Amino acid sequence: MKKIHNTSLRRELKTRNLMMMAVGGSIGTGLFVASGATIAKAGPGGALIAYALIGLMVYFLMTSLGELASFMPVSGSFSTYGSKYVEEGFGFALGWNYWYNWAITIAVDLVAAQLIMSWWFPNAPGWVWSAIFLGAIFLLNNISVKNFSTAEYWLSLIKVTTVIMFIIVGILIAFHILHYSSSAIWENWTIGDAPFVGGFSSIISVAMIVGFSFQGTELIGIAAGESVDPQKSIPKAVRQVFWRILLFYVLAIIVISIIIPYTDPNLLKTSVKDVSISPFTLVFQHAGLLSAAAVMNIVILTAVLSSGNSGMYSATRMLFSLAVDGKAPRVFANTSKKGIPRAALYATTLVAGFCFLTLAYNKTIIYLWLLNASGVTGLIAWLGIAISHYRFRKGYISQGCNLDKLPYRAKYFPIGPIFAFIICLVITLGQNYQAFFSDLFKWDEVIATYIGIPLFLCLWIGFKIKYKTRFVKYNEMSFPKSDH
């Protein structure tokens, strides 16, 4: 394979952009809408344990990615690391899997935007909103990296501000300052089967939902190729972002569980079309904010567009990187004068156009189908990070390289990547495990959920057979001489 040497991407992303991108990428409908379902299914204590468990896994993944991305800051990220430290076909499959993941996710976000806008404009055709928002996201990514990062910074700031306000309002309600009640502060943790509902199996079931909530934190790895000073900004972002995200999620779950009992049927609503009774809306209404549903609608629309904006950036950079390495058509390696890989952007926008399937089918059905189709692809990327980091560190040590030369060193190796791999594998395989125990087995749902796994394996095996690649041995791995 002939490689294309093209390094025309511009390093314009600052530390604050990286941190807000990672925070914004992981705060979305998973927190604003679906968080209530975790409490309803596992109880307040069970939900908290699930978030803590997945949070710990994400922490280890972030430290693994931090070590890799600061050592080798490239836009190809997981694909490049997989190729250099695991097996070239593995990296090829990881790259295409990640591109597909985010390209489809953009379509999911655009259909979600249709569902949200129908709350205000029930009679307007949904595809119009998708066209407007897709056009806006395309333009933000087409002009310059600076424009994209600025827009993402402000979109993420709205989400972060909302979560902070929610936590403050929730604490004031819990202590009867905003909403008087004679009930004790922890009463909802003692009613019925609380705090643990359904035992260990419920916690595992909820962990599947939580896993998706944290996706987006890995965007730091993709953005490393365009950060101003990756050796300093990546470690700083990794150290700060994770704790902020975990704090937001854990405190939000505690606030919801204190104010709303797990038996409240509204908590089971998990779709963006149910925003008017999302746990955030309900808590704000407890505080007497009657326009809470309208405000949360705006915030969730912001979250959805932010996800689509980040997704367009990530997918475009991954396709560009694959082309530079000769693993995608050469045309996708071309960039504009401002460093935008426009051919890759056009291709990604085309796939995002799946949102227009709503012209022929019901919006909610298309939303759920696309959501399932993106399924396990994000989790496969996480598995790739854990495997790549484990082998990278093993090879680095086996060749006698000095660990002190690493810009950032992940703690708790090898426990970290091994723990992350095991938990992530369980979540990946258990995405739709209920279907296998159901009286009515739905093949279409199971195939849509797990299609990412056979696709990934076919790409990997197909590449391996065609190019006769093999696993990279530890003593064959290449590291810059300056880092020995």
Sequence and secondary structure as in RCSB ss.txt:
>XXXX:A:sequence
MKKIHNTSLRRELKTRNLMMMAVGGSIGTGLFVASGATIAKAGPGGALIAYALIGLMVYFLMTSLGELASFMPVS
GSFSTYGSKYVEEGFGFALGWNYWYNWAITIAVDLVAAQLIMSWWFPNAPGWVWSAIFLGAIFLLNNISVKNFST
AEYWLSLIKVTTVIMFIIVGILIAFHILHYSSSAIWENWTIGDAPFVGGFSSIISVAMIVGFSFQGTELIGIAAG
ESVDPQKSIPKAVRQVFWRILLFYVLAIIVISIIIPYTDPNLLKTSVKDVSISPFTLVFQHAGLLSAAAVMNIVI
LTAVLSSGNSGMYSATRMLFSLAVDGKAPRVFANTSKKGIPRAALYATTLVAGFCFLTLAYNKTIIYLWLLNASG
VTGLIAWLGIAISHYRFRKGYISQGCNLDKLPYRAKYFPIGPIFAFIICLVITLGQNYQAFFSDLFKWDEVIATY
IGIPLFLCLWIGFKIKYKTRFVKYNEMSFPKSDH
>XXXX:A:secstr
            B HHHHHHHHHHHHSSHHHHTTHHHHHHHHHHHHHHHHHHHHHHHHHHHHHHHHHHHHHS  T
TTHHHHHHHHT HHHHHHHHHHHHHHHHHHHHHHHHHHHHHHTTT TTS HHHHHHHHHHHHHHHHHH HHHHHH
HHHHHHHHHHHHHHHHHHHHHHHHTTSSS  SS TTGGGTSTTTTSSSHHHHHHHHHHHHHHHTTTTTHHHHHGG
GBSSHHHHHHHHHHHHHHHHHHHHHHHHHHHHHHS TT GGGG  SGGGGGGSHHHHHHHHTT TTHHHHHHHHH
HHHHHHHHHHHHHHHHHHHHHHHHTTSS GGGG   TTS  HHHHHHHHHHHGGGGGGGTS HHHHHHHHHHHHT
THHHHHHHHHHHHHHHHHHHHHHTT  GGGSSS  TTTTHHHHHHHHHHHHHHHTTTGGGGGSSS  HHHHHHHH
THHHHHHHHHHHHHHHHT     GGG    GGG 
